């Protein structure tokens, strides 16, 4: 995720924020972030259930 973010920043500075490559990288990063958040949220919910049930 960090390498994609760095690449996005570099491409954005070189080609501009509205360039199709920049937009595509941004969309890929958005999808990764959403997947990470879903995983983190679901894992946090499981941990909370274990704490309350113990």
C-alpha positions as CSV (number, residue, x, y, z in Angstrom):
1,X,0.0,0.0,0.0
2,X,2.8,2.4,0.9
3,X,4.6,1.8,-2.4
4,X,1.4,2.4,-4.4
5,X,0.9,5.6,-2.4
6,X,4.5,6.7,-3.2
7,X,4.0,5.9,-6.9
8,X,0.7,7.8,-6.9
9,X,2.4,10.9,-5.5
10,X,5.3,10.7,-8.0
11,X,3.0,10.2,-11.0
12,X,0.6,12.9,-9.8
13,X,3.5,15.4,-9.6
14,X,4.9,14.4,-13.0
15,X,1.8,14.0,-15.0
16,X,-0.8,16.0,-13.1
17,X,-3.7,15.0,-10.9
18,X,-6.2,14.6,-13.8
19,X,-4.0,12.4,-15.9
20,X,-5.6,8.9,-16.5
21,X,-2.6,7.1,-15.0
22,X,-2.9,9.2,-11.8
23,X,-6.6,8.6,-11.6
24,X,-6.2,4.9,-12.2
25,X,-3.5,4.6,-9.4
26,X,-5.7,6.6,-7.1
27,X,-8.6,4.3,-7.7
28,X,-6.4,1.2,-7.1
29,X,-5.2,2.7,-3.8
30,X,-8.8,3.5,-2.8
31,X,-9.8,-0.1,-3.3
32,X,-6.8,-1.3,-1.2
33,X,-7.7,1.1,1.6
34,X,-11.3,-0.1,1.6
35,X,-10.3,-3.7,1.7
36,X,-7.9,-3.0,4.6
37,X,-10.6,-1.1,6.5
38,X,-13.1,-3.9,6.0
39,X,-10.6,-6.5,7.3
40,X,-9.6,-4.3,10.2
41,X,-13.2,-3.6,11.2
42,X,-14.2,-7.2,11.0
43,X,-11.1,-8.3,12.9
44,X,-11.8,-5.7,15.6
45,X,-15.4,-6.9,15.9
46,X,-14.2,-10.5,16.4
47,X,-11.8,-9.4,19.1
48,X,-14.5,-7.4,20.9
49,X,-16.8,-10.4,20.9
50,X,-14.1,-12.6,22.4
51,X,-13.5,-10.1,25.1
52,X,-17.1,-9.7,26.0
53,X,-17.8,-13.5,25.9
54,X,-14.8,-14.5,28.1
